[in-house]
Amino acid sequence: MANENVDGNGPDQLLLLDKILALTNKSRPTIYRWVKAGLFPPPYRVGGSIVWKQSDYMKWLQELKQVTYR
């Protein structure tokens, strides 16, 4: 279902930029550069906040692992 987490255990979480920065250990400019280059999932605007869906982040992470470990 569209509103489920990648692991199927409930609703999709929304991650604020600070959480994305902590998870990736990258800077704000790097994340936005990656987004612009199509290397990172695009964010959503919810009210006045910029957020990423956790499922988008997890999918990106899985794809990164597959490329890295080939």
LINHU-V605027 format. One record per residue. PSI is psi in whole degrees, 0 to 359 (none if undefined). NEAR is the number of other ideal C-beta (glycine too) atoms within 10 Angstrom. Layout:
BEGIN
PSI | NEAR
PSI | NEAR
END
This chain:
BEGIN
149 | 6
334 | 5
23 | 9
154 | 12
163 | 14
322 | 15
0 | 8
14 | 7
39 | 7
188 | 9
153 | 11
132 | 16
153 | 14
130 | 14
125 | 19
163 | 14
318 | 15
321 | 9
319 | 15
318 | 19
319 | 15
319 | 11
322 | 13
341 | 16
36 | 7
165 | 14
163 | 10
311 | 11
323 | 8
314 | 14
312 | 18
329 | 14
317 | 13
318 | 15
312 | 14
324 | 10
357 | 8
18 | 8
354 | 12
147 | 21
142 | 17
148 | 9
171 | 20
152 | 12
121 | 8
109 | 10
236 | 6
10 | 5
150 | 11
126 | 14
160 | 18
145 | 23
136 | 18
323 | 17
323 | 18
317 | 18
315 | 19
322 | 16
315 | 13
317 | 16
317 | 13
317 | 11
320 | 10
318 | 13
319 | 10
318 | 9
319 | 8
322 | 7
18 | 6
none | 5
END
